[in-house]
Amino acid sequence: MALDHPEAKVTAKVARSGRLSPIWAIPIVTVLIAGFLVWHTYSQRGPTITITFRGAEGLTAGQSQLRYRDVVMGTVQDIALSTDMQHVTMTVRTTRAAEPLLTENARFWVVKPRLFAGSISGLDTLLSGSYIQIAPAPTASGEPARHFTGLEDPPLLTAQEPGRTFRLQADRIGSISLGSPLFYRDLEVGQVMGWDLADMAESVTIHAFIRAPFDRYVREGSRFWNASGVSLRMGADGIQLQLESVRALLLGGIAFETPDAARQGREVPPNETFRLYANQEAANNAALTRRIPVVSYFTDSITGLSPGAPVTFQGVRIGEVLGYDLTYDAATETLRVPVRYEIEPERVAGSINAQGRTAIENARLLVHQGMRARLMSANLITGQQQIALEMIENPAPAEITMQGNVIVMPSVPGQFASIMDGVNRVLEGIQALPLADIGRNVDNTVAGVNELIRGPELRQSLAALNGTLAAAEETMRRLDTSLQPALRTLPQIMTNLNNTVAQASRLIASANRGYGDESQFQRDLERMLEQITVAARSLRGLVDQLNRNPESLIRGRSTQGP
C-alpha cells in the first residue's frame, strides 16, 4: 500500500504538525490569568507609606493590616527601629483606594483592646489581632504625604459627626479629663476634646464638642459649669445627694443650660469662648448682674465665716460674703473686723418697684424699720457661719453711712454672742453674791450641828427615847395579852349585835304599821285635832262676845238685832 511507504509517513506527520493541539490552551489560559492578576495587583497598588509609633505592640509584618471603616487599605510590610532607638517605623503598602486619604492631616493609631475615655474598645482584635486604623482629614484637606506619626491613643471623634466645638475658660481644670461627657438636661450631648496649654499660667481653655442638634441650644447667654463628683447638701429637707452620672463621677463632666431669656438670643459661632463655673450655683449667680457692696463691723468672733458664705434675709439668700480684714480704728483705738459682702437685689421679686429710690435710700429705710446685720450659724456640724439681715424689735438707734461707694450696715451681736452676754450677766450676778459671808455662815452652822450631835444632851435624849420606845413596846405586849380573851368573844358579840339590829328593824316596822301615816290611829288623831280646833274657835267667839257685852252674863243673850 502507498501508505506504508516511508515517504508517505513523513508527509502525514508534517500535515498533522501544521495544526495546534488543544492541550496547549491550558497553559496559555493560565499565563493570561496570571498576567491579568499581576496587572490587577500592580494597578490596585497604592503608595508605600511609613508610620512611626512608640512601640509595635500586637503588630506583625506581613500580617497586620491598615483599615478604614473595616475595609482593608494596606498591609504592614516591615517593622524596624528608628535610628535613635526611641521609636518604631512601620512600612505599609497601601492600596490605590487609600491614596486620596493619605494627606498631611490624616491620623493613624493602633486598634487593640483598651479602656479609654470611659469606654472599652478593640475587643474584636482579641481574635483577629491588632491593626492600624486611619482617620482621614475633614474633606481630605491638606497636601499629600507619605510619612506620618501615629497617635498613641485613638481620637475621640473618628468620623465626621455633625456638631460644633466650643471653648470653655476655667481657672483650673479640676477633675475634667479627656473624653469627659457634656450634659444638657441630664442628657449626654458631647464630650471634652482636649485643652490648650499655652495660657495655663492664667487659665485653662477646654475644647468641648457638642453634637447636633444639641449644639443649637447653645446661645449667647448659655452657662457652663463643672458637673464632676458628688454634691452633698444638708438642709431643712434633710441630706440631698446630687450626682450627674456615674461616668461623670469617674471621668468628670460638664453641664450647661440656656435660661429662658437667652433662648431667643444670638446663635454663637463655633469656637466661641464661654466661662466655665465651678458649680451650678456659681453659674446661676453669674446671671445676676446688679450687686450692691456693703460692709458691716462685728464685735463677736467671725470664726467659720469664709468668702462665698451666704447673706440671707429671713432665711432667703440675697448675696454672698466677699471677705474680711482686721483694721485699726484710730478714733476709738480699737481693732475691728470689717466684713465685706454684696447684696444682689435681683434676687428680690418685685424689686423693680423700688428702683425709683437709690440703694442708699432703700438701705436707710430698712434700717429705720429695724434691719440689722448679725452673724448666724449656717451649719452646727461644721461650724460655718453666715450673715443674716434681720428685723430687730426695738433696736438701738443707728444710721446708714457710706465709705466711698460702700454702704455701712449697722450690726448687732450674733446668736452665740447674745447667749454669752446673758451668761456673762448671770456670772456677774453670781460674783456679786457675798459668797464669803455665806461660806462663813455655813461653816458656823455645820460647827453648831457637829457640836449638837457630839453633846451629852443629844445622847441623853436618845437614851430617853430608847427607854420610851422600850416601855411602849412592853405596854403593847401587855395590852395584847389582856385583849386576847376579849378578842376571842368578839365573834359572839358581833352575832348578838346583828340579831339586836334585826329585832330593832322589825320593831320600827311594826310601829310604822300601827302609828304611821296610813294607820287608824293617825286618822282618829286627825279628826280629834279638827274637833279641838272647832271648839277653840267657838271659845274664841264667846270670849269676844263677853268682851264687847259683859252685861250679857246677867241679861242673857239678846234676841233682837241692833
C-alpha positions, 0 to 999 in steps of 0.5 A, a space after each residue: 500500500 502507498 501508505 506504508 511507504 516511508 515517504 508517505 509517513 513523513 508527509 502525514 506527520 508534517 500535515 498533522 504538525 501544521 495544526 495546534 493541539 488543544 492541550 496547549 490552551 491550558 497553559 496559555 489560559 493560565 499565563 493570561 490569568 496570571 498576567 491579568 492578576 499581576 496587572 490587577 495587583 500592580 494597578 490596585 497598588 497604592 503608595 508605600 507609606 511609613 508610620 512611626 509609633 512608640 512601640 509595635 505592640 500586637 503588630 506583625 509584618 506581613 500580617 497586620 493590616 491598615 483599615 478604614 471603616 473595616 475595609 482593608 487599605 494596606 498591609 504592614 510590610 516591615 517593622 524596624 527601629 528608628 535610628 535613635 532607638 526611641 521609636 518604631 517605623 512601620 512600612 505599609 503598602 497601601 492600596 490605590 483606594 487609600 491614596 486620596 486619604 493619605 494627606 498631611 492631616 490624616 491620623 493613624 493609631 493602633 486598634 487593640 483592646 483598651 479602656 479609654 475615655 470611659 469606654 472599652 474598645 478593640 475587643 474584636 482584635 482579641 481574635 483577629 489581632 491588632 491593626 492600624 486604623 486611619 482617620 482621614 482629614 475633614 474633606 481630605 484637606 491638606 497636601 499629600 504625604 507619605 510619612 506620618 506619626 501615629 497617635 498613641 491613643 485613638 481620637 475621640 471623634 473618628 468620623 465626621 459627626 455633625 456638631 460644633 466645638 466650643 471653648 470653655 475658660 476655667 481657672 483650673 481644670 479640676 477633675 475634667 479629663 479627656 473624653 469627659 461627657 457634656 450634659 444638657 438636661 441630664 442628657 449626654 450631648 458631647 464630650 471634652 476634646 482636649 485643652 490648650 496649654 499655652 495660657 495655663 499660667 492664667 487659665 485653662 481653655 477646654 475644647 468641648 464638642 457638642 453634637 447636633 442638634 444639641 449644639 443649637 441650644 447653645 446661645 449667647 447667654 448659655 452657662 457652663 459649669 463643672 458637673 464632676 463628683 458628688 454634691 452633698 447638701 444638708 438642709 431643712 429637707 434633710 441630706 440631698 445627694 446630687 450626682 450627674 452620672 456615674 461616668 461623670 463621677 469617674 471621668 468628670 463632666 460638664 453641664 450647661 443650660 440656656 435660661 429662658 431669656 437667652 433662648 431667643 438670643 444670638 446663635 454663637 459661632 463655633 469656637 466661641 469662648 464661654 466661662 466655665 463655673 465651678 458649680 451650678 450655683 456659681 453659674 446661676 449667680 453669674 446671671 445676676 448682674 446688679 450687686 450692691 457692696 456693703 460692709 458691716 463691723 462685728 464685735 463677736 468672733 467671725 470664726 467659720 465665716 469664709 468668702 462665698 458664705 451666704 447673706 440671707 434675709 429671713 432665711 432667703 439668700 440675697 448675696 454672698 460674703 466677699 471677705 474680711 480684714 482686721 483694721 485699726 480704728 484710730 478714733 476709738 483705738 480699737 481693732 475691728 473686723 470689717 466684713 465685706 459682702 454684696 447684696 444682689 437685689 435681683 434676687 428680690 421679686 418685685 424689686 423693680 418697684 423700688 428702683 425709683 429710690 437709690 440703694 442708699 435710700 432703700 438701705 436707710 429705710 430698712 434700717 429705720 424699720 429695724 434691719 440689722 446685720 448679725 452673724 448666724 450659724 449656717 451649719 452646727 456640724 461644721 461650724 460655718 457661719 453666715 450673715 443674716 439681715 434681720 428685723 430687730 424689735 426695738 433696736 438701738 438707734 443707728 444710721 446708714 453711712 457710706 465709705 466711698 461707694 460702700 454702704 455701712 450696715 449697722 450690726 448687732 451681736 450674733 446668736 452665740 454672742 447674745 447667749 454669752 452676754 446673758 451668761 456673762 450677766 448671770 456670772 456677774 450676778 453670781 460674783 456679786 453674791 457675798 459668797 464669803 459671808 455665806 461660806 462663813 455662815 455655813 461653816 458656823 452652822 455645820 460647827 453648831 450641828 457637829 457640836 449638837 450631835 457630839 453633846 451629852 444632851 443629844 445622847 441623853 435624849 436618845 437614851 430617853 427615847 430608847 427607854 420610851 420606845 422600850 416601855 411602849 413596846 412592853 405596854 403593847 405586849 401587855 395590852 395584847 395579852 389582856 385583849 386576847 380573851 376579849 378578842 376571842 368573844 368578839 365573834 359572839 358579840 358581833 352575832 348578838 349585835 346583828 340579831 339586836 339590829 334585826 329585832 330593832 328593824 322589825 320593831 320600827 316596822 311594826 310601829 310604822 304599821 300601827 302609828 304611821 301615816 296610813 294607820 287608824 290611829 293617825 286618822 282618829 288623831 286627825 279628826 280629834 285635832 279638827 274637833 279641838 280646833 272647832 271648839 277653840 274657835 267657838 271659845 274664841 267667839 264667846 270670849 269676844 262676845 263677853 268682851 264687847 257685852 259683859 252685861 250679857 252674863 246677867 241679861 242673857 243673850 239678846 234676841 233682837 238685832 241692833 
